[in-house]
Amino acid sequence: MVTVTDLDTPFLAVDREVLESNLSAMAGLAAERGISLRPHAKTHKCLEIARRQLALGAVGLTVATVGEAEVFAAAGCDDLFIAYPVWAAGHRAERLRALAERVSLSVGVDSAEAAELLGKALAGTSARALVELDSGHHRTGVHPAEAGQVAVAAERAGLPVAGLFTFPGHGYGPGNRTPAALDEARTVAVAVAILRGRGIEPAVRSGGSTPTAGVAERELAAAGVVGEGLTELRPGVYAFNDAQQVELGSADWSAVALTAMATVVSRRADTVVLDAGSKTLGADQPGWATGAGRLPDHPDARVVALSEHHATVVFPPDVSPPALGSTVRVAPNHVCNAVNLADELVVTARGQVVDRWLVAARGRNR
Amino acid sequence: MVTVTDLDTPFLAVDREVLESNLSAMAGLAAERGISLRPHAKTHKCLEIARRQLALGAVGLTVATVGEAEVFAAAGCDDLFIAYPVWAAGHRAERLRALAERVSLSVGVDSAEAAELLGKALAGTSARALVELDSGHHRTGVHPAEAGQVAVAAERAGLPVAGLFTFPGHGYGPGNRTPAALDEARTVAVAVAILRGRGIEPAVRSGGSTPTAGVAERELAAAGVVGEGLTELRPGVYAFNDAQQVELGSADWSAVALTAMATVVSRRADTVVLDAGSKTLGADQPGWATGAGRLPDHPDARVVALSEHHATVVFPPDVSPPALGSTVRVAPNHVCNAVNLADELVVTARGQVVDRWLVAARGRNR
């Protein structure tokens, strides 16, 4: 048996029991809400986890790029949604068409121009579009008032519109989870009415994120949100969770399945330096975060600085920092970016290494 | 011929002429200062660039990890410095020893405990230690007053001390370049005296970073910094430069050799969304940066938000943002993290694709 502290650091370790508990919990939450679960595979990029999600009842996978779709399609996943306003020009158009000939494919669209290209690229296939809505995150997606125009443009371009999707990314902020879920519900309800007014039935209404997925229907009802709700949830991070989810209140430490294993390489007074830096954890640090990651076993410690191969961690005055050479677990702020930096995940059970999973879609970001 | 706009975005493109000009300029600067150049290969992780640096007179390469050292040693680079306080335990000790039996190896050390382990791992090889100094960045490294103790501990452990090194990383801040170079010079001068007092001659005195490398000796002399200067510079970023270097004033746009090629996938009013996000550019954003990267061809635009596959870019009111589907170049904030996300670099000359270079040490971060 290999124990997890026997391996050269830094590397990403996944606690299999916590992972499986997280996967079951979200499958149960979707079932309780009576809606479909289509997990976002950009978080794990890993066939072993996708298979577990599908076995637990997921209707298919969400991906962010054509490259991710290619990896999961090749592995036998036959229902994929590229939740992105794909620009179907050049070689990418050919790749999309090849995908649509192989799997049940949905793609995002947020402009008439993109719809035109998608219509050409996907003509004669069974691919469908979902119109992207901006529900308050102000990234991609149209205001619901414009959803009808985009949907009509898609259908005119020969691309059937299966429905709507949105990402309530503004839920990533302290206290923002419920307001973002309300924005999402209201935006979708308005857009449903608009599409129906144009004679298009949005059978698929896809939303959700890890922070907002747990906002219960009753909170939405209590806030007076009426109309058509979501039919599908697309959370990704929930499989592993991360420091951000803990700081947002959407997970607790016992639900953090992935951590970087790091070694204390330098130590002075109240401060240690670990060998897991931004090339292991990613450099994400939203303004509201307490640092550049967290130490689940030392919740009062703060990661005050991160360079490529260094995490500088300050401990409270009454705590003796871990010794030189000791192994410390670090939860990245944003697990999706950490996973995309790793070639493999070291799978553990009770501190023993039980498997290694390839990050099959690592770097497949176009 | 393939033009660079024919490829599916996002990807990293390197302008070969700008790269070669940057490599020559730094080689010239080191020659003018009369000191050695040992470029940090963590920036490019690329054999083709390492070979160019060595051909231009570099005395060897700097690396950050044992894994990077293994890649460059296997490719025939026979003089490597691991500029990191390596903790030589377990399997890592065996890997270090194998390296030291193959190449001329130097390693960093900043504690007696680490020196002890290094001494055991490297006994009987020609490997040498450089004591790491904290010259003001407050990451790893000891105060110069403690350099003697660490050096003596290393020699007692059987590990010869070849000298000192420091990274003036606090030069990464507006107006900080010259003060950080002064701190570096003063710290090294003090530590040289201390080591000599212990009977150890620090023949190698290694420092430098891209922002501080250009701070001229005469500025140091004018500030009254006396004593022994550096014998070696270790800049890395200068090969490519990035948005940070431009905003720090250590490079201008014409010296930015690497950019991400991205497509405009969404557009509204003064804002466009590009398909290069943090999985292409990295998520680095120091507090003093104007955004999450810069557009060299649109210097007044600001990257106001970055998600994994989206860069949200706002243009000034009097500028029409680029059209949907157009290709836009993005300079990452921190090029080292961007390169570590890519499997290959697309090499261009006058807009044509002329080569593809493997990022050979991508992910070799332990």
HADDOCK unambig.tbl for C-alpha pairs under 7 A between the chains (distance, minus, plus):
assign (segid A and resid 8 and name CA) (segid B and resid 91 and name CA) 6.45 0.50 0.50
assign (segid A and resid 8 and name CA) (segid B and resid 92 and name CA) 6.17 0.50 0.50
assign (segid A and resid 8 and name CA) (segid B and resid 366 and name CA) 6.87 0.50 0.50
assign (segid A and resid 9 and name CA) (segid B and resid 366 and name CA) 5.97 0.50 0.50
assign (segid A and resid 10 and name CA) (segid B and resid 366 and name CA) 5.78 0.50 0.50
assign (segid A and resid 85 and name CA) (segid B and resid 265 and name CA) 6.34 0.50 0.50
assign (segid A and resid 86 and name CA) (segid B and resid 265 and name CA) 6.92 0.50 0.50
assign (segid A and resid 87 and name CA) (segid B and resid 265 and name CA) 5.97 0.50 0.50
assign (segid A and resid 87 and name CA) (segid B and resid 325 and name CA) 6.67 0.50 0.50
assign (segid A and resid 91 and name CA) (segid B and resid 8 and name CA) 6.45 0.50 0.50
assign (segid A and resid 92 and name CA) (segid B and resid 8 and name CA) 6.18 0.50 0.50
assign (segid A and resid 139 and name CA) (segid B and resid 312 and name CA) 6.65 0.50 0.50
assign (segid A and resid 140 and name CA) (segid B and resid 266 and name CA) 6.09 0.50 0.50
assign (segid A and resid 140 and name CA) (segid B and resid 273 and name CA) 6.84 0.50 0.50
assign (segid A and resid 265 and name CA) (segid B and resid 85 and name CA) 6.35 0.50 0.50
assign (segid A and resid 265 and name CA) (segid B and resid 86 and name CA) 6.92 0.50 0.50
assign (segid A and resid 265 and name CA) (segid B and resid 87 and name CA) 5.99 0.50 0.50
assign (segid A and resid 266 and name CA) (segid B and resid 140 and name CA) 6.07 0.50 0.50
assign (segid A and resid 273 and name CA) (segid B and resid 140 and name CA) 6.84 0.50 0.50
assign (segid A and resid 279 and name CA) (segid B and resid 337 and name CA) 6.47 0.50 0.50
assign (segid A and resid 279 and name CA) (segid B and resid 365 and name CA) 6.97 0.50 0.50
assign (segid A and resid 282 and name CA) (segid B and resid 283 and name CA) 6.85 0.50 0.50
assign (segid A and resid 283 and name CA) (segid B and resid 282 and name CA) 6.85 0.50 0.50
assign (segid A and resid 283 and name CA) (segid B and resid 283 and name CA) 4.95 0.50 0.50
assign (segid A and resid 283 and name CA) (segid B and resid 284 and name CA) 5.25 0.50 0.50
assign (segid A and resid 284 and name CA) (segid B and resid 283 and name CA) 5.24 0.50 0.50
assign (segid A and resid 284 and name CA) (segid B and resid 284 and name CA) 6.84 0.50 0.50
assign (segid A and resid 312 and name CA) (segid B and resid 139 and name CA) 6.67 0.50 0.50
assign (segid A and resid 325 and name CA) (segid B and resid 87 and name CA) 6.68 0.50 0.50
assign (segid A and resid 337 and name CA) (segid B and resid 279 and name CA) 6.47 0.50 0.50
assign (segid A and resid 341 and name CA) (segid B and resid 341 and name CA) 6.57 0.50 0.50
assign (segid A and resid 341 and name CA) (segid B and resid 363 and name CA) 6.65 0.50 0.50
assign (segid A and resid 342 and name CA) (segid B and resid 363 and name CA) 6.66 0.50 0.50
assign (segid A and resid 363 and name CA) (segid B and resid 341 and name CA) 6.64 0.50 0.50
assign (segid A and resid 363 and name CA) (segid B and resid 342 and name CA) 6.66 0.50 0.50
assign (segid A and resid 365 and name CA) (segid B and resid 279 and name CA) 6.96 0.50 0.50
assign (segid A and resid 366 and name CA) (segid B and resid 8 and name CA) 6.89 0.50 0.50
assign (segid A and resid 366 and name CA) (segid B and resid 9 and name CA) 5.97 0.50 0.50
assign (segid A and resid 366 and name CA) (segid B and resid 10 and name CA) 5.78 0.50 0.50
